[in-house]
Amino acid sequence: MLSEKELAWVKERYSSVYLNPLTPLSFLKRSELVFPKKTAVIYRDRSFTWKAFANRVYSLANGLKNKGIQKHERVAMISRNNNALLESFYGISMAGGVSVPLNYRLSDKDVAYALNHSESKALIFEHIYAETIKGIQKDLRTLEFFIEIDSPEENNGAPLGIPYEAFLNKSSSQPLDIPVMDENDMLSIVYTSGTTGLPKGCVHTHRGAYLNAMGELLAARMHAESAYLWTLPMFHCQGWCFVWGVTAVGAKHVCLDAVRAEQICQLMTQEKVTHMCGAPIVYTTIADYMEKNGLHFENTIRGFMGGAAPSPVNIQKAENIGMDIHQVYGLTEVYGPHTLCEWHSEDWDDLPLAKRAQLKARQGVPYATYTLVKVVDEDMNEVPWDGQTPGEIVMKGNNVMQWYFNEYDKTDEAFRGGWFHSGDAAIVHPDGYIEITDRLKDIIVTGGENVSSVEVENIIAEFPGVVDVAVISKPDEKWGEIVKAVVHMEAGIEATAEAIIKWCRERLAGFKTPKEVEFGVVPRSATGKIQKHVLKQREKDLLAGVRPLTSPPLAGEARGRG
């Protein structure tokens, strides 16, 4: 057995030989070497090989360095999914900088806050967001220059920044060495949606992104002949780290700048798509289009579903048209997915479709890359694995963020007890699989009884013709809170509140049955999460006699943008 002295001697002399910092930038280096002529990226009518893609990344990186971007300085991005945004993730990091991908559906105030809070020195943005940038430009304290990506459908007016293609053309495509010496260095600062206050900047490291991407690849069973369709916004946790993972195996990135069912189905066939990710509403949109047009995918599409707890109906609809759905669960604080519903083929493949969908709706178990998850009570004790006792999901491991950037108190609160606290309530089944029952803040307490809004949503989702549903608490003088449902019906199909309530009463305990049902569009965030805070605030305003200034935004609609 080696002594501590001998181990120290080996490390001192040879660590440069046997130890390289983990960084997803190494994935690009490998694919450029192994697959130089293979198609790497598709966006609309543009196509790039891995060699051409790498050259564009180097041009961007060299250009940023020439503009004065130093190690660890931040460069922000606001863009839809396209080749330029994908190149930016790599180019910024290859220049030694830190990427700050921003959700283009944030309010103007939140965009300005994130740019200032991150102390971003440069901004790469798509032309369609130029008016947003102009509107907040006077409030931006640290930005020194802008780079502007063309928008295919809208290129009117003088550019606000340096045209992206011109910036690349004027820069050298000379390859750069990977500038990472410490794998725990910042790779990216990803901001939360700010639904409970100002957005928080989650610091993702090179090591964390590398390992999360490896976990995704293992779960997705992706390889060089795979093709990944970008239905998920890249700004969300580097696209759940598929920005890196697809590149790692030399698969094909198929960029999509808007979720339109017809275009998705065309690309699926045209580009021989094998994988995609998205919120339940994305899969429902595709499934409804396919069913109405009598279509079925020729090859199986392996889909990761996350961003919001799905109902078994969501999963069953997608699998009916030829998809193989896998539920994943996570948050911005954990690089996107942290758990997945690992499938047991021998035990579950022969079960009826409805039962399989029910099993797949669970959030599952940790990834293979040494992530830890458990469900605990208020004293941090694990709850029994009985499928009944609720607690909070807490996590730790290689894909938990490093900290909230420049937010010491908030980091302390999130990491109390040595675990990251998710704020999600869940149960643990006897097989160790977790299942979300609600956000802790969304549990409804009516007459002293706790109601899981997710449970009620799953029941209503089974009602014929329901497209989307949100269940919230409504203040009530007698009960404290009552259960209220907002239901979005399919066009041309009518239902009554009484019919929905009767449906629930036959399937749920009386106290869980909604006392009110409203029909309308369910507001959702850019990542597919129901914006229950919008609906709850509206109820409070109505109770106080305040007329809401605006109605909730359409599901999946950009609030004021794109």
Secondary structure by P-SEA (a helix, b strand, c coil): cccaaaaaaaaacccccccccccaaaaaaaaaaccccccccccccccccaaaaaaaaaaaaaaaaaacccccbbbbbbccccaaaaaaaaaaaaacbbbbbbcccccaaaaaaaaaaacccbbbbcccaaaaaaacccccccccbbbbbbcccccccccccccaaaaaaacccccccccccccccccbbbbcccccccbbbbbbcaaaaaaaaaaaaaaacccccbbbbccccccccccccccccccccbbbbbccccccaaaaaaaaaaaccccccccaaaaaaaaaaaaaaccccccccbbbbccccccaaaaaaaaaaccbbbbbbbccccccccccccccccccccccaaaaaaaaccbbbbccccccccccccccccccccccbbbbbbbccccccccccccaaaaaaaacccccccccccccccccbbbbccccccccccccccccaaaaaaaaaaccccccbbbbbbbbccccbbbbbbbbbcccccccaaaaaaaaaaccccccccccccbbbbbbccccccaaaaaaaaaaaaaacccccccccccccccccc
